[in-house]
Amino acid sequence: MERGRLEQWAKLGWEIVRKDMVIYLTILLYIAIAGIAAEVAGVGDRFSVLVYPVTTVMVVMVMGGSGFVVFSAYVMLIEKPASPITRVFAGICQLLASKAFFRSLPLLAFFSLFFSAASSFKTLIPAFQAFVWDNSFIAVEQWLHGGKQPWEWLQPLLGYPVLTWLINVVYNFWFFIMFLVLFWQMLDGANEVRRRVFLLCFVLIWAVNGSLLAALFSSAGPCFLDRLLPGEPNPFAGLMAYLNEVNQSFPVWALPTQDALWGLYESNAMGIGAGISAMPSMHVSVAWLIFLLVRREVAWMKWLGRIFVSFILVGSVHLGWHYAVDGYVAILTTTLIWWLVSWAVAAGEARDAPELCRD
């Protein structure tokens, strides 16, 4: 009896893992390539897959608590059952007992390792190539935008302290939105194709944009130019001066974060969110991937996706994090990855269909 139950659980576990095998293998391949690259560059001791496990637990707790609050509010304000507490408790039990929940657990563990590997690799980018592309991107910016830097065009529209503060709030909210959508897709069993496409694309944009292209086009970004190229003309000096002035009356959280990142860079230290890389923008890449996911959903999700991308793209420039071309390239490469993965997943589904029919 006990053996039969163990075999049943083993079969169920294998079925859960098998459905997401391509995602697990993609994550393992990235970790292996990134680790080998770090060893070849002589910085293997600074590559780690254990940066994010504790943070992952904290994020899960925050997202779980937020989900509980939102679900409770929905039950009480929209469903209005006779016993809201019983309905909320039943909903939570239903989620925790679902196959989708158990399917998400090993995936969550793998994504924790993946985030750790991607973050530590980002800190190693200067070991592969110094920040040599900033001047080139500055020249391209000026050529593309009519002889001015994009922030100069935006400043008359956005150069008000309260607007800068609002943009920074939305820009920081990116982290919450990213994990919210990631967890949504991990738990979504209703649309298998959409789920697989998104999760594969999520891994690949961090691998391609956040690692490969970031190393090939190593650049620091506007906010670090005065420290990277001291004494040279800085076309972003006016922007940084404005942000520091705003910070006297409204908190501009980008500034202390930028100081902290530079401190980690100078000390060759790892940490949560450590690493400096401008091209391409991962904030824009993730925001655009979320838009690609929701653009065919209900209208309000599509419009929220558009607004979110717009805030992140504009904010990446206005807060001094990125050149505008960092965002343009991120949108292009993310779209290409989405198309390729969508085609590959669709082709795989079509190939497996005859076998499923025979079964």
C-alpha positions in Angstrom: 0.0 0.0 0.0 2.8 2.4 1.0 4.8 1.5 -2.1 1.8 2.1 -4.3 1.3 5.5 -2.9 5.0 6.4 -3.3 4.8 5.3 -6.9 1.7 7.4 -7.4 3.4 10.5 -5.9 6.6 9.8 -8.0 4.5 9.5 -11.2 2.7 12.8 -10.3 6.0 14.5 -9.6 7.5 13.4 -12.9 4.5 14.6 -14.8 4.7 18.0 -13.1 8.4 18.3 -14.0 8.0 16.9 -17.5 5.5 19.5 -18.5 8.0 22.3 -17.8 11.2 20.3 -18.8 12.1 22.7 -21.6 12.1 25.6 -19.1 14.2 23.7 -16.6 16.7 22.8 -19.3 16.9 26.3 -20.6 17.6 27.6 -17.1 20.3 24.9 -16.5 21.9 25.7 -19.9 22.1 29.4 -19.1 23.6 28.7 -15.7 26.2 26.3 -17.2 27.2 28.8 -20.0 27.4 31.7 -17.6 29.4 29.7 -15.1 31.8 28.5 -17.8 32.2 32.0 -19.1 33.0 33.3 -15.6 35.6 30.6 -15.1 37.3 31.4 -18.5 37.4 35.1 -17.5 39.1 34.1 -14.3 36.2 35.3 -12.0 34.5 32.0 -11.4 34.8 32.6 -7.6 32.4 35.6 -7.9 29.7 33.6 -9.9 26.9 32.3 -7.7 23.5 30.7 -7.9 22.7 31.4 -4.2 22.2 35.2 -4.2 18.4 35.1 -4.3 17.0 32.2 -2.4 16.2 34.3 0.8 15.0 37.2 -1.4 12.7 34.7 -3.2 11.1 33.6 0.0 10.6 37.2 1.0 9.1 38.0 -2.4 6.8 35.0 -2.2 5.6 36.1 1.3 4.9 39.7 0.0 3.1 38.5 -3.1 1.2 35.9 -1.1 0.1 38.6 1.4 -0.8 40.9 -1.4 -2.8 38.2 -3.1 -4.6 37.4 0.1 -5.6 41.0 0.6 -6.8 41.4 -3.1 -8.7 38.1 -3.1 -10.4 39.0 0.3 -11.4 42.4 -1.0 -12.8 40.8 -4.2 -14.8 38.3 -2.2 -16.2 40.9 0.1 -16.9 43.7 -2.4 -17.8 41.7 -5.6 -18.9 38.2 -4.7 -20.5 39.2 -1.3 -21.2 35.6 -0.1 -23.1 34.9 3.1 -19.8 33.9 4.8 -16.8 35.8 3.4 -14.3 34.1 5.7 -15.4 30.6 4.7 -15.3 31.6 1.0 -11.7 33.1 1.4 -10.5 30.0 3.3 -12.0 27.7 0.7 -10.4 29.6 -2.2 -7.0 29.5 -0.5 -7.3 25.7 0.2 -8.4 25.2 -3.4 -5.2 27.0 -4.7 -2.9 25.1 -2.3 -4.3 21.8 -3.3 -4.2 22.4 -7.0 -1.8 20.8 -9.5 -0.9 24.4 -10.7 0.4 25.2 -7.2 2.5 22.1 -6.9 3.8 22.6 -10.4 5.0 26.1 -9.5 7.1 25.0 -6.5 10.1 23.4 -8.3 9.8 26.0 -11.0 10.1 28.8 -8.3 13.2 27.1 -6.9 14.8 27.0 -10.4 13.9 30.6 -11.0 15.6 31.5 -7.7 18.8 29.9 -9.0 18.4 31.6 -12.4 18.0 35.1 -10.9 21.1 34.5 -8.8 23.1 33.4 -11.8 21.9 36.3 -13.9 22.5 38.9 -11.2 26.0 37.7 -10.4 26.9 37.5 -14.1 25.8 41.1 -14.5 28.3 42.1 -11.8 31.0 40.3 -13.8 30.4 42.2 -17.1 33.4 44.5 -16.6 35.6 41.4 -16.4 34.6 40.5 -19.9 34.7 44.1 -21.3 35.1 47.5 -19.8 32.4 50.2 -20.2 33.6 51.3 -23.7 30.3 51.9 -25.5 28.9 54.9 -23.7 30.4 57.6 -26.0 29.1 55.7 -29.1 25.6 55.5 -27.7 25.7 59.2 -26.8 26.6 60.0 -30.4 23.8 57.7 -31.7 21.3 59.4 -29.3 22.2 62.8 -30.6 21.9 61.7 -34.2 18.6 60.0 -33.8 17.0 62.8 -31.8 17.6 65.9 -33.9 20.9 67.0 -32.4 19.7 66.8 -28.8 19.8 64.1 -26.1 16.3 62.7 -25.4 16.2 64.0 -21.9 16.5 67.5 -23.2 13.3 67.0 -25.3 11.5 65.5 -22.3 12.6 68.0 -19.7 10.1 70.8 -20.7 7.3 68.2 -20.3 8.5 66.3 -17.3 10.8 68.7 -15.5 8.4 69.2 -12.5 9.3 67.7 -9.1 6.0 66.0 -8.5 6.1 64.4 -12.0 9.6 63.2 -11.5 8.6 61.6 -8.2 5.6 59.9 -9.8 7.7 58.5 -12.6 10.2 57.2 -10.0 7.3 55.5 -8.1 6.1 53.7 -11.2 9.7 52.8 -12.2 10.3 51.2 -8.8 6.9 49.5 -8.9 8.4 47.5 -11.9 9.8 44.9 -9.5 6.4 44.2 -8.0 4.7 44.0 -11.5 7.5 41.7 -12.8 7.1 39.2 -10.0 3.3 39.5 -10.1 3.1 38.5 -13.7 5.8 35.9 -13.3 3.8 34.2 -10.5 0.6 34.6 -12.5 2.0 32.7 -15.4 3.6 30.0 -13.1 0.2 29.3 -11.6 -1.8 29.6 -14.8 -2.9 26.2 -16.1 -5.7 27.5 -18.3 -3.5 28.5 -21.3 -0.6 26.1 -21.6 0.9 27.6 -24.8 0.8 31.2 -23.5 2.3 30.1 -20.2 5.2 28.3 -21.9 5.9 31.1 -24.3 6.0 33.7 -21.6 8.2 31.7 -19.2 10.7 30.7 -21.9 10.8 34.3 -23.2 11.3 35.6 -19.6 14.4 33.3 -19.3 15.7 34.2 -22.7 15.4 38.0 -22.4 17.5 37.8 -19.3 20.0 35.5 -21.0 20.2 37.3 -24.3 19.5 41.0 -23.3 20.7 40.9 -19.7 23.8 38.9 -20.2 25.0 38.3 -23.8 24.2 41.8 -25.3 25.0 43.5 -22.0 28.5 42.1 -22.2 29.0 42.7 -25.9 27.8 46.3 -25.6 29.2 47.0 -22.1 28.0 50.5 -21.0 27.4 52.2 -17.7 24.6 54.7 -18.5 24.1 58.4 -18.1 23.9 58.5 -14.3 27.5 57.1 -14.0 29.2 59.2 -16.7 30.7 61.7 -14.2 32.3 58.8 -12.3 33.2 56.7 -15.4 34.6 59.6 -17.4 35.7 62.3 -14.9 36.7 65.6 -16.5 35.2 64.8 -19.9 32.1 66.8 -21.2 29.0 65.3 -19.8 25.8 65.9 -21.8 23.7 64.6 -18.9 25.2 66.9 -16.2 22.1 69.1 -16.4 19.7 66.1 -15.9 21.6 64.8 -12.9 21.7 68.3 -11.4 18.0 68.6 -11.8 17.4 65.2 -10.2 19.6 66.1 -7.2 17.7 69.4 -6.8 14.3 67.6 -6.9 15.6 65.2 -4.3 15.8 68.0 -1.8 12.0 68.3 -1.7 10.7 65.0 -3.2 12.5 61.6 -2.8 14.2 60.5 -6.0 15.0 56.9 -5.0 17.0 56.4 -8.2 19.9 58.5 -6.8 20.8 56.6 -3.7 20.3 53.3 -5.6 22.8 54.6 -8.2 25.3 55.5 -5.5 24.9 52.0 -3.9 25.4 50.2 -7.3 28.5 52.2 -8.0 29.8 51.3 -4.5 29.2 47.6 -5.2 30.9 48.0 -8.6 34.0 49.6 -7.1 34.3 46.9 -4.4 33.6 44.0 -6.8 30.9 42.9 -4.5 27.7 40.9 -5.1 24.3 41.8 -3.8 20.6 41.9 -4.6 20.2 43.9 -7.8 24.0 44.5 -8.1 25.7 45.1 -11.4 25.8 48.0 -13.8 24.6 47.6 -17.4 22.8 50.1 -19.6 22.5 48.4 -23.0 19.9 47.0 -23.4 17.4 48.1 -20.8 16.0 45.1 -18.8 13.4 47.3 -17.3 12.0 48.1 -20.8 12.6 44.5 -21.9 10.5 43.0 -19.1 7.8 45.7 -19.4 7.5 45.1 -23.2 7.4 41.3 -22.6 4.5 41.9 -20.2 2.7 44.0 -22.9 3.2 41.3 -25.5 1.6 38.9 -23.0 -1.5 41.0 -22.2 -2.1 42.8 -25.5 -4.7 40.2 -26.6 -6.4 40.0 -23.2 -9.2 42.2 -22.1 -9.0 45.9 -23.2 -8.1 47.3 -19.7 -5.1 45.0 -19.5 -3.8 46.0 -22.9 -4.1 49.7 -22.1 -2.4 49.2 -18.7 0.4 47.4 -20.5 0.8 50.3 -22.9 0.9 52.8 -20.1 3.3 50.8 -18.1 5.7 50.4 -21.0 5.5 54.2 -21.7 6.3 55.0 -18.0 9.2 52.6 -17.9 10.7 53.8 -21.2 10.4 57.5 -20.4 11.5 56.9 -16.8 14.6 55.0 -17.8 15.7 58.2 -19.6 14.3 60.8 -17.3 15.9 59.2 -14.2 19.3 58.9 -15.8 19.4 55.2 -15.9 19.5 54.6 -19.6 20.1 56.0 -23.0 16.9 56.0 -25.1 18.5 53.5 -27.5 18.8 51.0 -24.7 15.0 50.9 -24.6 14.6 50.8 -28.4 17.0 47.8 -28.7 15.3 46.1 -25.8 11.9 46.4 -27.5 13.3 45.1 -30.8 15.2 42.1 -29.3 12.3 41.2 -26.9 9.9 41.2 -29.9 12.2 38.9 -31.9 12.6 36.5 -29.0 8.8 36.5 -28.5 8.2 35.7 -32.2 10.8 32.9 -32.3 9.6 31.3 -29.1 6.0 31.5 -30.1 6.8 29.8 -33.4 8.9 27.1 -31.7 6.2 26.4 -29.1 3.5 26.3 -31.8 5.6 24.0 -33.9 6.1 21.7 -30.9 2.4 21.6 -30.1 1.6 20.7 -33.7 4.2 18.0 -33.7 2.9 16.5 -30.5 -0.7 16.7 -31.5 -0.8 13.4 -33.5 0.8 11.5 -30.6 -1.7 12.9 -28.1 -4.5 11.8 -30.5 -3.1 8.3 -30.6 -2.9 8.2 -26.8 
